[in-house]
């Protein structure tokens, strides 16, 4: 069976309602002969007659009646799907403010490109979110959705798509002994000072970004507390501590004064798309779908 044409189904439905080729054609803005042609093609696909026609009348065959009974709800569902998509496309028009933390990674870039292709009337604005305040921009309605480091335990916020785990690295000054290593075991963090995050970020979130104890229970010294990634890397370059960063962020912030060393035995960081529960819009839902696909 060849590819089914929607126009053939529409011709059959109109003919089933009108039982007259001329009226069915007028309803579809088609000629009577075109309706007849579409019906013949549909019957060839089915392999049997669906309509009996003579010079006096048009009526459905028993198979045509069965076909009609199954086709009507299926066609209505298809039409509803198209209408829903059309309505969604209209509602996605406008500006979508997207926050990102750390770096504008490839996954977010691909998601936004997909969103723009699907909804060209939706304009996206990118807003960098400070390291020390992952959720504040959403609470202050400065962004509509944000890609931030997890965990996220805020009851007013919604966690959508979670991105794949990103391997951890340790940023150290290029003259630090660790800088000559190909990798580090997580237990070796007890031998250095790890830079922490200050500011309005919840304590549970700040503790997750700066390890204070190794898996075996060894204490990790806490170094300077910073508010931004740039500030943290400056402290690293000055030799005042080391900083935990995911591999993708490290790749985007390479510099001669800082070396990024992979860490084994430590779970990688994950990013999540989040938005405020009370500010969910069609644009936010469209972005969430794009993130899930990209």
C-alpha positions as CSV (number, residue, x, y, z in Angstrom):
1,X,0.0,0.0,0.0
2,X,1.4,3.4,-1.0
3,X,1.5,6.4,1.3
4,X,-1.9,7.4,2.4
5,X,-3.1,10.9,1.4
6,X,-5.2,12.9,3.8
7,X,-7.0,14.5,0.9
8,X,-8.4,11.0,0.0
9,X,-9.8,10.5,3.4
10,X,-11.3,14.0,3.4
11,X,-13.0,13.2,0.1
12,X,-14.4,10.0,1.4
13,X,-15.7,11.7,4.6
14,X,-17.3,14.5,2.6
15,X,-18.9,12.0,0.3
16,X,-20.2,9.9,3.2
17,X,-21.9,13.0,4.6
18,X,-23.3,14.4,1.3
19,X,-23.9,11.2,-0.7
20,X,-23.4,13.4,-3.7
21,X,-20.2,14.0,-5.7
22,X,-21.0,17.5,-6.6
23,X,-21.9,18.7,-3.1
24,X,-18.8,16.8,-1.7
25,X,-16.6,18.7,-4.2
26,X,-18.1,22.0,-3.4
27,X,-17.5,21.4,0.3
28,X,-13.9,20.7,-0.4
29,X,-13.5,23.3,-3.1
30,X,-12.7,20.5,-5.6
31,X,-14.3,19.5,-8.9
32,X,-16.6,16.5,-9.0
33,X,-14.2,14.6,-11.1
34,X,-11.4,15.2,-8.6
35,X,-13.5,13.8,-5.8
36,X,-14.2,10.7,-7.9
37,X,-10.5,10.4,-8.6
38,X,-9.5,10.6,-5.0
39,X,-12.1,8.0,-4.0
40,X,-10.9,5.6,-6.7
41,X,-7.3,5.9,-5.4
42,X,-8.5,5.3,-1.8
43,X,-10.4,2.2,-2.9
44,X,-7.3,0.9,-4.7
45,X,-5.3,1.3,-1.5
46,X,-8.0,-0.5,0.5
47,X,-8.5,-3.2,-2.2
48,X,-12.3,-3.0,-2.3
49,X,-15.2,-0.7,-3.1
50,X,-16.2,1.7,-0.4
51,X,-19.0,3.5,-2.3
52,X,-21.7,2.3,-4.7
53,X,-22.5,5.0,-7.2
54,X,-25.0,5.0,-10.0
55,X,-26.8,7.7,-12.1
56,X,-29.5,7.8,-9.4
57,X,-27.7,7.6,-6.0
58,X,-24.6,7.3,-4.0
59,X,-24.3,5.0,-1.0
60,X,-21.7,3.4,1.1
61,X,-21.0,-0.3,0.8
62,X,-21.0,-2.4,4.0
63,X,-17.2,-2.1,4.1
64,X,-17.5,1.6,3.5
65,X,-19.8,1.9,6.5
66,X,-17.3,0.0,8.7
67,X,-14.4,2.1,7.3
68,X,-16.4,5.3,8.1
69,X,-17.1,4.2,11.7
70,X,-13.4,3.7,12.3
71,X,-12.1,6.7,10.3
72,X,-14.3,9.4,11.9
73,X,-12.7,9.3,15.4
74,X,-9.2,8.7,14.0
75,X,-9.6,11.7,11.7
76,X,-11.0,13.8,14.5
77,X,-8.1,12.9,16.7
78,X,-5.7,13.8,13.9
79,X,-7.4,17.2,13.4
80,X,-7.3,17.9,17.1
81,X,-3.6,17.2,17.2
82,X,-3.0,19.6,14.3
83,X,-5.2,22.3,16.0
84,X,-3.4,21.8,19.3
85,X,0.0,22.1,17.6
86,X,-1.1,25.2,15.8
87,X,-2.4,26.8,19.0
88,X,0.8,25.9,20.8
89,X,2.9,27.5,18.0
90,X,0.9,30.7,18.3
91,X,1.3,30.8,22.1
92,X,5.0,30.3,21.9
93,X,5.5,33.7,20.2
94,X,7.4,36.2,22.2
95,X,10.6,36.4,24.2
96,X,12.0,33.5,26.2
97,X,14.7,34.4,28.7
98,X,17.0,31.4,29.3
99,X,19.5,31.5,32.1
100,X,22.7,29.4,32.2
101,X,25.3,28.7,34.8
102,X,28.9,28.1,34.2
103,X,29.1,27.9,30.4
104,X,26.8,27.9,27.5
105,X,27.2,24.2,26.7
106,X,26.5,22.3,23.5
107,X,23.3,20.6,24.8
108,X,21.7,23.9,25.6
109,X,22.8,25.4,22.3
110,X,21.3,22.6,20.3
111,X,18.1,22.8,22.3
112,X,17.7,26.5,21.6
113,X,18.5,26.0,17.9
114,X,15.8,23.4,17.7
115,X,13.4,25.7,19.5
116,X,14.1,28.5,17.1
117,X,13.6,26.2,14.0
118,X,10.3,25.0,15.3
119,X,9.1,28.4,16.6
120,X,10.7,31.1,14.6
121,X,8.5,33.7,16.2
122,X,10.0,33.0,19.6
123,X,13.0,35.0,20.5
124,X,15.5,33.7,23.0
125,X,17.6,35.8,25.3
126,X,20.6,34.3,27.1
127,X,21.3,35.4,30.7
128,X,24.3,34.3,32.7
129,X,23.5,33.2,36.2
130,X,26.0,33.8,39.0
131,X,27.7,30.8,40.5
132,X,26.6,31.9,43.9
133,X,22.9,32.4,43.1
134,X,21.5,29.5,41.0
135,X,17.8,30.0,41.8
136,X,17.5,33.7,42.5
137,X,16.9,34.8,38.9
138,X,13.9,32.5,38.8
139,X,12.5,33.8,42.0
140,X,13.0,37.4,40.9
141,X,11.4,36.6,37.5
142,X,14.6,37.7,35.7
143,X,14.6,34.6,33.5
144,X,11.8,32.2,32.4
145,X,13.9,29.0,32.7
146,X,17.5,28.2,33.7
147,X,20.1,25.5,33.2
148,X,21.8,25.2,36.6
149,X,24.0,22.8,38.5
150,X,22.1,20.3,40.6
151,X,21.0,19.4,43.2
152,X,17.7,21.4,43.3
153,X,15.5,21.0,46.3
154,X,13.3,24.1,46.0
155,X,9.6,23.4,46.4
156,X,8.6,26.5,44.3
157,X,10.7,25.4,41.4
158,X,10.2,22.6,38.8
159,X,13.0,20.3,37.7
160,X,12.6,19.3,34.1
161,X,15.1,17.6,31.9
162,X,18.3,16.5,33.6
163,X,21.4,16.4,31.4
164,X,23.9,13.6,31.4
165,X,26.6,13.5,34.1
166,X,29.7,15.5,33.4
167,X,33.1,14.2,34.6
168,X,34.7,16.2,37.4
169,X,38.0,18.0,37.3
170,X,40.1,19.9,39.8
171,X,41.3,23.3,38.7
172,X,44.8,24.1,40.2
173,X,47.4,26.6,39.6
174,X,49.8,25.5,36.8
175,X,52.7,25.4,39.2
176,X,50.8,23.3,41.8
177,X,52.2,19.7,42.2
178,X,48.9,18.3,41.1
179,X,49.2,20.1,37.7
180,X,51.7,17.5,36.6
181,X,49.3,14.6,37.2
182,X,47.3,12.9,34.6
183,X,44.5,12.3,37.1
184,X,43.7,12.4,40.8
185,X,41.9,10.1,43.1
186,X,39.1,11.8,45.1
187,X,40.9,10.9,48.4
188,X,43.8,13.1,47.4
189,X,41.6,16.2,47.8
190,X,42.4,15.9,51.5
191,X,45.8,17.2,50.6
192,X,44.6,20.5,49.2
193,X,42.4,23.4,49.9
194,X,39.1,23.5,47.9
195,X,37.5,26.9,47.1
196,X,33.9,27.2,48.1
197,X,30.8,29.2,47.0
198,X,29.4,32.1,49.1
199,X,26.3,34.1,48.6
200,X,22.5,33.4,48.6
201,X,22.8,29.8,47.3
202,X,21.2,27.3,49.7
203,X,23.7,25.5,51.9
204,X,22.8,22.1,50.5
205,X,23.7,23.3,47.1
206,X,26.9,25.0,48.1
207,X,28.1,21.9,50.0
208,X,27.5,19.8,46.8
209,X,29.7,22.1,44.7
210,X,32.7,22.1,47.1
211,X,33.6,18.8,48.7
212,X,34.4,19.1,52.5
213,X,35.0,15.5,53.2
214,X,36.2,12.6,51.0
215,X,34.2,9.3,50.6
216,X,36.4,7.7,53.2
217,X,35.8,10.5,55.7
218,X,39.0,12.5,55.3
219,X,38.5,16.2,55.9
220,X,39.0,18.6,52.9
221,X,40.2,22.1,53.9
222,X,37.9,24.9,52.8
223,X,39.6,27.8,51.0
224,X,38.4,31.2,49.9
225,X,34.6,31.6,49.2
226,X,33.8,33.1,45.8
227,X,30.6,34.4,44.2
228,X,31.5,33.9,40.5
229,X,33.3,31.4,38.4
230,X,35.8,34.1,37.2
231,X,36.5,35.0,40.8
232,X,37.1,31.3,41.6
233,X,39.5,30.8,38.7
234,X,41.4,34.0,39.8
235,X,41.9,32.5,43.2
236,X,43.1,29.3,41.7
237,X,45.6,31.1,39.5
238,X,46.9,33.0,42.5
239,X,47.6,29.7,44.3
240,X,45.0,30.2,47.0
241,X,43.1,27.0,46.5
242,X,41.8,24.4,44.1
243,X,38.3,24.4,42.6
244,X,36.0,21.6,41.5
245,X,34.6,22.1,38.0
246,X,32.9,19.8,35.5
247,X,34.9,18.9,32.4
248,X,32.8,20.9,29.9
249,X,33.2,24.1,32.0
250,X,36.9,23.5,32.3
251,X,37.2,23.1,28.6
252,X,35.5,26.5,28.1
253,X,37.8,28.3,30.6
254,X,41.3,27.1,29.7
255,X,44.2,29.5,30.5
256,X,47.9,29.2,31.0
257,X,47.8,29.9,34.7
258,X,45.3,27.2,35.5
259,X,45.5,23.4,34.9
260,X,42.4,21.1,35.0
261,X,43.1,17.6,36.3
262,X,40.5,14.8,36.0
263,X,39.3,13.3,39.3
264,X,38.5,9.6,39.7
265,X,36.2,8.1,42.3
266,X,33.9,11.2,42.4
267,X,30.5,11.4,40.7
268,X,30.3,14.0,38.0
269,X,28.0,17.0,38.1
270,X,24.7,17.2,36.4
271,X,22.8,20.1,35.0
272,X,19.0,20.5,35.1
273,X,16.5,22.7,33.3
274,X,14.3,24.4,36.0
275,X,11.6,27.0,36.1
276,X,9.3,28.6,38.7
277,X,6.1,26.6,39.3
278,X,3.9,29.8,39.0
279,X,5.6,31.1,35.8
280,X,5.3,28.1,33.5
281,X,4.3,29.2,30.0
282,X,4.0,27.7,26.6
283,X,7.4,29.0,25.7
284,X,8.9,27.2,28.7
285,X,7.2,24.0,27.8
286,X,8.4,24.3,24.3
287,X,12.0,24.7,25.5
288,X,11.6,21.7,27.8
289,X,10.5,19.6,24.8
290,X,13.4,20.8,22.8
291,X,15.9,19.9,25.5
292,X,14.4,16.4,25.8
293,X,14.8,15.9,22.0
294,X,18.2,17.6,21.3
